[in-house]
Amino acid sequence: MSSTLGAALRPRVRTLISAFALILTAIFAPGVGIASTTDAHAVTKISHAQATSMFSSAGITWSSSGNCSNRYNSTCTSFEQLNLATAQGAVTLKNASGCALNITGGTETGHASGTYSHWNGYKLDYSKYTCVGNYIKGNFTYIGLRGDGAPQWRSGSGNIYADEGNHWDVLYYNCGGC
């Protein structure tokens, strides 16, 4: 009788163990359950005014084709809801390179969507200056072409610099060593 009882319980025990494993996986999976500072959702957002203050202090300029900062207008350059680490990454690039840096794209609408997007505060666009290009190509690792054909370089901290032809598109996972 005990062998019959054991055989009957085995599938239930396996089901309970599987359910427990799934629960643990869900709790400790990246981006779920217990958050860390590296999770995509665990970021500090800043306002347009905070970002422009940081950029001005660092000697970083910005421009927009529409001479505006409305986040909902694609001809503006907005920093509303920019990640603090992204703004700090721009300051790090400016300080490390010693180059002039002009931001032409921020969190405004009109860019590609996705988790690590302009809209979500992870990206900035920069004017193409020889100094900045030389710094990126001379100090970062070429990692090949992006899906759209843009050549990319990865910094030591993991941020991605894509040459989109008329500007640099930079994805900041972190502040770049600030």
Contact map, one row per residue, 1 for C-alpha under 8 A:
1111100000000000000000000000000000000000000000000000000000000000000000000000000000000000000000000000000000000000000000000000000000000000000000000000000000000000000000000000000000
1111110000000000000000000000000000000000000000000000000000000000000000000000000000000000000000000000000000000000000000000000000000000000000000000000000000000000000000000000000000
1111111000000000000000000000000000000000000000000000000000000000000000000000000000000000000000000000000000000000000000000000000000000000000000000000000000000000000000000000000000
1111111100000000000000000000000000000000000000000000000000000000000000000000000000000000000000000000000000000000000000000000000000000000000000000000000000000000000000000000000000
1111111110000000000000000000000000000000000000000000000000000000000000000000000000000000000000000000000000000000000000000000000000000000000000000000000000000000000000000000000000
0111111111000000000000000000000000000000000000000000000000000000000000000000000000000000000000000000000000000000000000000000000000000000000000000000000000000000000000000000000000
0011111111100000000000000000000000000000000000000000000000000000000000000000000000000000000000000000000000000000000000000000000000000000000000000000000000000000000000000000000000
0001111111110000000000000000000000000000000000000000000000000000000000000000000000000000000000000000000000000000000000000000000000000000000000000000000000000000000000000000000000
0000111111111000000000000000000000000000000000000000000000000000000000000000000000000000000000000000000000000000000000000000000000000000000000000000000000000000000000000000000000
0000011111111100000000000000000000000000000000000000000000000000000000000000000000000000000000000000000000000000000000000000000000000000000000000000000000000000000000000000000000
0000001111111110000000000000000000000000000000000000000000000000000000000000000000000000000000000000000000000000000000000000000000000000000000000000000000000000000000000000000000
0000000111111111000000000000000000000000000000000000000000000000000000000000000000000000000000000000000000000000000000000000000000000000000000000000000000000000000000000000000000
0000000011111111100000000000000000000000000000000000000000000000000000000000000000000000000000000000000000000000000000000000000000000000000000000000000000000000000000000000000000
0000000001111111110000000000000000000000000000000000000000000000000000000000000000000000000000000000000000000000000000000000000000000000000000000000000000000000000000000000000000
0000000000111111111000000000000000000000000000000000000000000000000000000000000000000000000000000000000000000000000000000000000000000000000000000000000000000000000000000000000000
0000000000011111111100000000000000000000000000000000000000000000000000000000000000000000000000000000000000000000000000000000000000000000000000000000000000000000000000000000000000
0000000000001111111110000000000000000000000000000000000000000000000000000000000000000000000000000000000000000000000000000000000000000000000000000000000000000000000000000000000000
0000000000000111111111000000000000000000000000000000000000000000000000000000000000000000000000000000000000000000000000000000000000000000000000000000000000000000000000000000000000
0000000000000011111111100000000000000000000000000000000000000000000000000000000000000000000000000000000000000000000000000000000000000000000000000000000000000000000000000000000000
0000000000000001111111110000000000000000000000000000000000000000000000000000000000000000000000000000000000000000000000000000000000000000000000000000000000000000000000000000000000
0000000000000000111111111000000000000000000000000000000000000000000000000000000000000000000000000000000000000000000000000000000000000000000000000000000000000000000000000000000000
0000000000000000011111111100000000000000000000000000000000000000000000000000000000000000000000000000000000000000000000000000000000000000000000000000000000000000000000000000000000
0000000000000000001111111110000000000000000000000000000000000000000000000000000000000000000000000000000000000000000000000000000000000000000000000000000000000000000000000000000000
0000000000000000000111111111000000000000000000000000000000000000000000000000000000000000000000000000000000000000000000000000000000000000000000000000000000000000000000000000000000
0000000000000000000011111111100000000000000000000000000000000000000000000000000000000000000000000000000000000000000000000000000000000000000000000000000000000000000000000000000000
0000000000000000000001111111100110000000000000000000000000000000000000000000000000000000000000000000000000000000000000000000000000000000000000000000000000000000000000000000000000
0000000000000000000000111111100111000000000000000000000000000000000000000000000000000000000000000000000000000000000000000000000000000000000000000000000000000000000000000000000000
0000000000000000000000011111110111000000000000000000000000000000000000000000000000000000000000000000000000000000000000000000000000000000000000000000000000000000000000000000000000
0000000000000000000000001111111110000000000000000000000000000000000000000000000000000000000000000000000000000000000000000000000000000000000000000000000000000000000000000000000000
0000000000000000000000000001111110100010000000000000000000000000000000000000000000000000000000000000000000000000000000000000000000000000000000000000000000000000000000000000000000
0000000000000000000000000000111111100011100000000000000000000000000000000000000000000000000000000000000000000000000000000000000000000000000000000000000000000000000000000000000000
0000000000000000000000000111111111100000000000000000000000000000000000000000000000000000000000000000000000000000000000000000000000000000000000000000000000000000000000000000000000
0000000000000000000000000111111111100000000000000000000000000000000000000000000000000000000000000000000000000000000000000000000000000000000000000000000000000000000000000000000000
0000000000000000000000000011001111110000000000000000000000000000000000000000000000000000000000000000000000000000000000000000000000000000000000000000000000000000000000000000000000
0000000000000000000000000000011111111010010000000000000000000000000000000000000000000000000000000000000000000000000000000000000000000000000000000000000000000000000000000000000000
0000000000000000000000000000000001111110010000000000000000000000000000000000000000000000000000000000000000000000000000000000000000000000000000000000000000000000000000000000000000
0000000000000000000000000000000000111110011000000000000000000000000000000000000000000000000000000000000000000000000000000000000000000000000000000000000000000000000000000000000000
0000000000000000000000000000000000011111010000000000000000000000000000000000000000000000000000000000000000000000000000000000000000000000000000000000000000000000000000000000000000
0000000000000000000000000000011000111111111000000000000000000000000000000000000000000000000000000000000000000000000000000000000000000000000000000000000000000000000000000000000000
0000000000000000000000000000001000000111111000000000000000000000000000000000000000000000000000000000000000000000001100000000000000000000000000000000000000000000000000000000000000
0000000000000000000000000000001000000011111000000000000000000000000000000000000000000000000000000000000000000000000000000000000000000000000000000000000000000000000000000000000000
0000000000000000000000000000000000111111111100000000000000000000000000000000000000000000000000000000000000000000000000000000000000000000000000000000000000000000000000000000000000
0000000000000000000000000000000000001011111110000000000000000000000000000000000000111000000000000000000000000000000000000000000000000000000000000000000000000000000000000000000000
0000000000000000000000000000000000000000011111000000000000000000000000000000000000111000000000000000000000000000000000000000000000000000000000000000000000000000000000000000000000
0000000000000000000000000000000000000000001111100000000000000000000000000000000011110000000000000000000000000000000000001000000000000000000000000000000000000000000000000000000000
0000000000000000000000000000000000000000000111110110000000000000000000000000001111110000000000000000000000000000000000000000000000000000000000000000000000000000000000000000000000
0000000000000000000000000000000000000000000011111110000000000000000000000000001111000000000000000000000000000000000000000000000000000000000000000000000000000000000000000000000000
0000000000000000000000000000000000000000000001111111000000000000000000000000011111000000000000000000000000000000000000000000000000000000000000000000000000000000000000000000000000
0000000000000000000000000000000000000000000000111111100000000000000000000000001000000000000000000000000000000000000000000000000000000000000000000000000000000000000000000000000000
0000000000000000000000000000000000000000000001111111110000000000000000000000000000000000000000000000000000000000000000000000000000000000000000000000000000000000000000000000000000
0000000000000000000000000000000000000000000001111111111000000000000000000000001001000010000000000000000000000000000000000000000000000000000000000000000000000000000000000000000000
0000000000000000000000000000000000000000000000011111111100000000000000000000001000000000000000000000000000000000000000000000000000000000000000000000000000000000000000000000000000
0000000000000000000000000000000000000000000000001111111110000000000000000000000000000000000000000000000000000000000000000000000000000000000000000000000000000000000000000000000000
0000000000000000000000000000000000000000000000000111111111000000000000000000000000000010001000000000000000000000000000000000000000000000000000000000000000000000000000000000000000
0000000000000000000000000000000000000000000000000011111111111000000000000000000000000010011000000000000000000000000000000000000000000000000000000000000000000000000000000000000000
0000000000000000000000000000000000000000000000000001111111111000000000000000000000000000000000000000000000000000000000000000000000000000000000000000000000000000000000000000000000
0000000000000000000000000000000000000000000000000000111111110000000000000000000000000000000000000000000000000000000000000000000000000000000000000000000000000000000000000000000000
0000000000000000000000000000000000000000000000000000011111110000000000000000000000000000001001100000000000000000000000000000000000000000000000000000000000000000000000000000000000
0000000000000000000000000000000000000000000000000000001111111000000000000000000000000000000000000001100000000000000000000000000000000000000000000000000000000000000000000000000000
0000000000000000000000000000000000000000000000000000001111111100000000000000000000000000001001000001111000000000000000000000000000000000000000000000000000000000000000000000000000
0000000000000000000000000000000000000000000000000000001100111110000000000000000000000000000000000000111000000000000000000000000000000000000000000000000000000000000000000000000000
0000000000000000000000000000000000000000000000000000000000011111000000000000100000000000000000000000011100000000000000000000000000000000000000000000000000000000000000000000000000
0000000000000000000000000000000000000000000000000000000000001111101000000000100000000000000000000000011100000000000000000000000000000000000000000000000000000000000000000000000000
0000000000000000000000000000000000000000000000000000000000000111111110000011100000000000000000000000000110000000000000000000000000000000000000000000000000000000000000000000000000
0000000000000000000000000000000000000000000000000000000000000011111100000011000000000000000000000000000000000000000000000000000000000000000000000000000000000000000000000000000000
0000000000000000000000000000000000000000000000000000000000000001111100000011000000000000000000000000000000000000000000000000000000000000000000000000000000000000000000000000000000
0000000000000000000000000000000000000000000000000000000000000011111110000011100000000000000000000000000000000000000000000000000000000000000000000000000000000000000000000000000000
0000000000000000000000000000000000000000000000000000000000000001111111000011110000000000000000000000000000000000000000000000000000000000000000000000000000000000000000000000000000
0000000000000000000000000000000000000000000000000000000000000001001111101001111000000000000000000000000000000000000000000000000000000000000000000000000000000000000000000000000000
0000000000000000000000000000000000000000000000000000000000000000000111111001110000000000000000000000000000010000000000000000000000000000000000000000000000000000000000000000000000
0000000000000000000000000000000000000000000000000000000000000000000011111101111100000000000000000000000000111000000000000000000000000000000000000000000000000000000000000000000000
0000000000000000000000000000000000000000000000000000000000000000000001111100000000000000000000000000000000011000000000000000000000000000000000000000000000000000000000000000000000
0000000000000000000000000000000000000000000000000000000000000000000011111111000000000000000000000000000000011100000000000000000000000000000000000000000000000000000000000000000000
0000000000000000000000000000000000000000000000000000000000000000000000111111100000000000000000000000000000011100000000000000000000000000000000000000000000000000000000000000000000
0000000000000000000000000000000000000000000000000000000000000001111100001111100000000000000000000000000000000000000000000000000000000000000000000000000000000000000000000000000000
0000000000000000000000000000000000000000000000000000000000000001111111101111110000000000000000000000000010010000000000000000000000000000000000000000000000000000000000000000000000
0000000000000000000000000000000000000000000000000000000000000111001111100111111000000000000000000000000111110000000000000000000000000000000000000000000000000000000000000000000000
0000000000000000000000000000000000000000000000010000000000000000000111100001111100000000000000000000000011110000000000000000000000000000000000000000000000000000000000000000000000
0000000000000000000000000000000000000000000001111011000000000000000010100000111111000000000000000000000001110000000000001000000000000000000000000000000000000000000000000000000000
0000000000000000000000000000000000000000000001110000000000000000000000100000011111000000000000000000000000100000000000000000000000000000000000000000000000000000000000000000000000
0000000000000000000000000000000000000000000011110000000000000000000000000000001111100000000000000000000000100000000000111000000000000000000000000000000000000000000000000000000000
0000000000000000000000000000000000000000000011110010000000000000000000000000001111110110000000000000000001100000000000011100000000000000000000000000000000000000000000000000000000
0000000000000000000000000000000000000000001111000000000000000000000000000000000011111110000000000000000000000000000000011100000000000000000000000000000000000000000000000000000000
0000000000000000000000000000000000000000001111000000000000000000000000000000000001111111000000000000000000000000000000000000000000000000000000000000000000000000000000000000000000
0000000000000000000000000000000000000000001100000000000000000000000000000000000000111111100000000000000000000000000000000000000000000000000000000000000000000000000000000001111000
0000000000000000000000000000000000000000000000000000000000000000000000000000000001111111110000000000000000000000000000001111000000000000000000000000000000000000000000000001111000
0000000000000000000000000000000000000000000000000010011000000000000000000000000001111111111000000000000000000000000000000000000000000000000000000000000000000000000000000000001000
0000000000000000000000000000000000000000000000000000000000000000000000000000000000011111111100000000000000000000000000000000000000000000000000000000000000000000000000000000001101
0000000000000000000000000000000000000000000000000000000000000000000000000000000000001111111110000000000000000000000000000000000000000000000000000000000000000000000000000001011111
0000000000000000000000000000000000000000000000000000001000000000000000000000000000000111111111000000000000000000000000000000000000000000000000000000000000000000000000000000001000
0000000000000000000000000000000000000000000000000000011001010000000000000000000000000011111111100000000000000000000000000000000000000000000000000000000000000000000000000000000000
0000000000000000000000000000000000000000000000000000000000000000000000000000000000000001111111110000000000000000000000000000000000000000000000000000000000000000000000000000001111
0000000000000000000000000000000000000000000000000000000000000000000000000000000000000000111111111000000000000000000000000000000000000000000000000000000000000000000000000000000100
0000000000000000000000000000000000000000000000000000000001010000000000000000000000000000011111111111100000000000000000000000000000000000000000000000000000000000000000000000000000
0000000000000000000000000000000000000000000000000000000001000000000000000000000000000000001111111110000000000000000000000000000000000000000000000000000000000000000000000000000000
0000000000000000000000000000000000000000000000000000000000000000000000000000000000000000000111111100000000000000000000000000000000000000000000000000000000000000000000000000000000
0000000000000000000000000000000000000000000000000000000000000000000000000000000000000000000011111110000000000000000000000000000000110010000000000000000000000000000000000000000000
0000000000000000000000000000000000000000000000000000000000000000000000000000000000000000000001111111000000000000000000000000000000000000000000000000000000000000000000000000000000
0000000000000000000000000000000000000000000000000000000000000000000000000000000000000000000001101111100000000000000000000000000000110000000000000000000000000000000000000000000000
0000000000000000000000000000000000000000000000000000000000110000000000000000000000000000000001000111110000000000000000000000000010110000000000000000000000000000000000000000000000
0000000000000000000000000000000000000000000000000000000000111000000000000000000000000000000001000011111000000000000000000000011000010000000000000000000000000000000000000000000000
0000000000000000000000000000000000000000000000000000000000011110000000000000000000000000000000000001111100000000000000000000011000000000000000000000000000000000000000000000000000
0000000000000000000000000000000000000000000000000000000000011110000000000000000000000000000000000000111111000000000000000001111000000000000000000000000000000000000000000000000000
0000000000000000000000000000000000000000000000000000000000000111000000000000100000000000000000000000011111000000000000000001111000000000000000000000000000000000000000000000000000
0000000000000000000000000000000000000000000000000000000000000001000000000001110000000000000000000000001111110000000001000001110000000000000000000000000000000000000000000000000000
0000000000000000000000000000000000000000000000000000000000000000000000000000111001000000000000000000001111110000000001101011100000000000000000000000000000000000000000000000000000
0000000000000000000000000000000000000000000000000000000000000000000000100000111111000000000000000000000011111000000001111011000000000000000000000000000000000000000000000000000000
0000000000000000000000000000000000000000000000000000000000000000000001111101111000000000000000000000000011111110000001100000000000000000000000000000000000000000000000000000000000
0000000000000000000000000000000000000000000000000000000000000000000000111100000000000000000000000000000000111110000000100000000000000000000000000000000000000000000000000000000000
0000000000000000000000000000000000000000000000000000000000000000000000001100000000000000000000000000000000011111000000000000000000000000000000000000000000000000000000000000000000
0000000000000000000000000000000000000000000000000000000000000000000000000000000000000000000000000000000000011111100011100000000000000000000000000000000000000000000000000000000000
0000000000000000000000000000000000000000000000000000000000000000000000000000000000000000000000000000000000000111110011000000000000000000000000000000000000000000000000000000000000
0000000000000000000000000000000000000000000000000000000000000000000000000000000000000000000000000000000000000011111011100000000000000000000000000000000000000000000000000000000000
0000000000000000000000000000000000000000000000000000000000000000000000000000000000000000000000000000000000000001111110010000000000000000000000000000000000000000000000000000000000
0000000000000000000000000000000000000001000000000000000000000000000000000000000000000000000000000000000000000000111110010000000000000000000000000000000000000000000000000000000000
0000000000000000000000000000000000000001000000000000000000000000000000000000000000000000000000000000000000000000011111011110000000000000000000000000000000000000000000000010000000
0000000000000000000000000000000000000000000000000000000000000000000000000000000000000000000000000000000000000011111111111110000000000000000000000000000000000000000000000010000000
0000000000000000000000000000000000000000000000000000000000000000000000000000000000000000000000000000000011110011100111111111000000000000000000000000000000000000000000000000000000
0000000000000000000000000000000000000000000000000000000000000000000000000000000010000000000000000000000001111010100011111100000000000000000000000000000000000000000000000000000000
0000000000000000000000000000000000000000000000000000000000000000000000000000000011100000000000000000000000100000011111111100000000000000000000000000000000000000000000000000000000
0000000000000000000000000000000000000000000010000000000000000000000000000000001011100100000000000000000001100000000111111110000000000000000000000000000000000000000000000000000000
0000000000000000000000000000000000000000000000000000000000000000000000000000000001100100000000000000000000000000000111111111000000000000000000000000000000000000000000000011100000
0000000000000000000000000000000000000000000000000000000000000000000000000000000000000100000000000000000001100000000111001111100000000000000000000000000000000000000000001111000000
0000000000000000000000000000000000000000000000000000000000000000000000000000000000000100000000000000001111100000000001000111110000000000000000000000000000000000000000001110000000
0000000000000000000000000000000000000000000000000000000000000000000000000000000000000000000000000000001111000000000000000011111000000000000000000000000000000000000000111100000000
0000000000000000000000000000000000000000000000000000000000000000000000000000000000000000000000000000111110000000000000000001111100000000000000000000000000000000000000111100000000
0000000000000000000000000000000000000000000000000000000000000000000000000000000000000000000000000000111100000000000000000000111110000000000000000000000000000000000001110000000000
0000000000000000000000000000000000000000000000000000000000000000000000000000000000000000000000000000000000000000000000000000011111011000000000000000000000000000000001110000000000
0000000000000000000000000000000000000000000000000000000000000000000000000000000000000000000000000001000000000000000000000000001111111000000000000000000000000000000000000000000000
0000000000000000000000000000000000000000000000000000000000000000000000000000000000000000000000000000000000000000000000000000000111111100000000000000000000000000000000000000000000
0000000000000000000000000000000000000000000000000000000000000000000000000000000000000000000000001011000000000000000000000000000011111110000000000000000000000000000000000000000000
0000000000000000000000000000000000000000000000000000000000000000000000000000000000000000000000001011100000000000000000000000000111111111000000000000000000000000000000000000000000
0000000000000000000000000000000000000000000000000000000000000000000000000000000000000000000000000000000000000000000000000000000111111111100000000000000000000000000000000000000000
0000000000000000000000000000000000000000000000000000000000000000000000000000000000000000000000000000000000000000000000000000000001111111110000000000000000000000000000000000000000
0000000000000000000000000000000000000000000000000000000000000000000000000000000000000000000000001000000000000000000000000000000000111111111000000000000000000000000000000000000000
0000000000000000000000000000000000000000000000000000000000000000000000000000000000000000000000000000000000000000000000000000000000011111111100000000000010000000100000000000000000
0000000000000000000000000000000000000000000000000000000000000000000000000000000000000000000000000000000000000000000000000000000000001111111111000000000010000000000000000000000000
0000000000000000000000000000000000000000000000000000000000000000000000000000000000000000000000000000000000000000000000000000000000000111111100000000000000000000000000000000000000
0000000000000000000000000000000000000000000000000000000000000000000000000000000000000000000000000000000000000000000000000000000000000011111110000000000000100000000000000000000000
0000000000000000000000000000000000000000000000000000000000000000000000000000000000000000000000000000000000000000000000000000000000000001111111000000000011110000000000000000000000
0000000000000000000000000000000000000000000000000000000000000000000000000000000000000000000000000000000000000000000000000000000000000000101111100000000011110000000000000000000000
0000000000000000000000000000000000000000000000000000000000000000000000000000000000000000000000000000000000000000000000000000000000000000100111110000001111000000000000000000000000
0000000000000000000000000000000000000000000000000000000000000000000000000000000000000000000000000000000000000000000000000000000000000000000011111000001111000000000000000000000000
0000000000000000000000000000000000000000000000000000000000000000000000000000000000000000000000000000000000000000000000000000000000000000000001111100001110000000000000000000000000
0000000000000000000000000000000000000000000000000000000000000000000000000000000000000000000000000000000000000000000000000000000000000000000000111111111100000000000000000000000000
0000000000000000000000000000000000000000000000000000000000000000000000000000000000000000000000000000000000000000000000000000000000000000000000011111111100000000010000000000000000
0000000000000000000000000000000000000000000000000000000000000000000000000000000000000000000000000000000000000000000000000000000000000000000000001111110000000000000000000000000000
0000000000000000000000000000000000000000000000000000000000000000000000000000000000000000000000000000000000000000000000000000000000000000000000001111110000000000000000000000000000
0000000000000000000000000000000000000000000000000000000000000000000000000000000000000000000000000000000000000000000000000000000000000000000000001111111000000000000000000000000000
0000000000000000000000000000000000000000000000000000000000000000000000000000000000000000000000000000000000000000000000000000000000000000000000001111111100000000011110000000000000
0000000000000000000000000000000000000000000000000000000000000000000000000000000000000000000000000000000000000000000000000000000000000000000001111100111110000000011100000000000000
0000000000000000000000000000000000000000000000000000000000000000000000000000000000000000000000000000000000000000000000000000000000000000000001111100011111000001111000000000000000
0000000000000000000000000000000000000000000000000000000000000000000000000000000000000000000000000000000000000000000000000000000000000001100111110000001111100001110000000000000000
0000000000000000000000000000000000000000000000000000000000000000000000000000000000000000000000000000000000000000000000000000000000000000000111100000000111111111100000000000000000
0000000000000000000000000000000000000000000000000000000000000000000000000000000000000000000000000000000000000000000000000000000000000000001110000000000011111111100000000000000100
0000000000000000000000000000000000000000000000000000000000000000000000000000000000000000000000000000000000000000000000000000000000000000000110000000000001111110000000000000000100
0000000000000000000000000000000000000000000000000000000000000000000000000000000000000000000000000000000000000000000000000000000000000000000000000000000001111110000000000000010110
0000000000000000000000000000000000000000000000000000000000000000000000000000000000000000000000000000000000000000000000000000000000000000000000000000000001111111000000000000110100
0000000000000000000000000000000000000000000000000000000000000000000000000000000000000000000000000000000000000000000000000000000000000000000000000000000001111111100000000111110100
0000000000000000000000000000000000000000000000000000000000000000000000000000000000000000000000000000000000000000000000000000000000000000000000000000000111100111110000000111000000
0000000000000000000000000000000000000000000000000000000000000000000000000000000000000000000000000000000000000000000000000000000000000001000000000000000111100011111000011110000000
0000000000000000000000000000000000000000000000000000000000000000000000000000000000000000000000000000000000000000000000000000000000000000000000000100011110000001111100011100000000
0000000000000000000000000000000000000000000000000000000000000000000000000000000000000000000000000000000000000000000000000000000000000000000000000000011100000000111111111000000000
0000000000000000000000000000000000000000000000000000000000000000000000000000000000000000000000000000000000000000000000000000000000000000000000000000011000000000011111111000000000
0000000000000000000000000000000000000000000000000000000000000000000000000000000000000000000000000000000000000000000000000000000000000000000000000000010000000000001111110000000000
0000000000000000000000000000000000000000000000000000000000000000000000000000000000000000000000000000000000000000000000000000001100000000000000000000000000000000001111110000000000
0000000000000000000000000000000000000000000000000000000000000000000000000000000000000000000000000000000000000000000000000000111100000000000000000000000000000000001111111000000000
0000000000000000000000000000000000000000000000000000000000000000000000000000000000000000000000000000000000000000000000000000111100000000000000000000000000000000111111111100000000
0000000000000000000000000000000000000000000000000000000000000000000000000000000000000000000000000000000000000000000000000011110000000000000000000000000000000000111100111110000000
0000000000000000000000000000000000000000000000000000000000000000000000000000000000000000000000000000000000000000000000000011110000000000000000000000000000000011110000011111000000
0000000000000000000000000000000000000000000000000000000000000000000000000000000000000000000000000000000000000000000110000111000000000000000000000000000000000011100000001111100000
0000000000000000000000000000000000000000000000000000000000000000000000000000000000001100100000000000000000000000000000000110000000000000000000000000000000000011000000000111111100
0000000000000000000000000000000000000000000000000000000000000000000000000000000000001100000000000000000000000000000000000100000000000000000000000000000000000110000000000011111000
0000000000000000000000000000000000000000000000000000000000000000000000000000000000001100100000000000000000000000000000000000000000000000000000000000000000001110000000000001111110
0000000000000000000000000000000000000000000000000000000000000000000000000000000000001111110100000000000000000000000000000000000000000000000000000000000000000000000000000001111111
0000000000000000000000000000000000000000000000000000000000000000000000000000000000000001100110000000000000000000000000000000000000000000000000000000000000111110000000000001011111
0000000000000000000000000000000000000000000000000000000000000000000000000000000000000000100100000000000000000000000000000000000000000000000000000000000000001000000000000000011111
0000000000000000000000000000000000000000000000000000000000000000000000000000000000000001100100000000000000000000000000000000000000000000000000000000000000000000000000000000001111
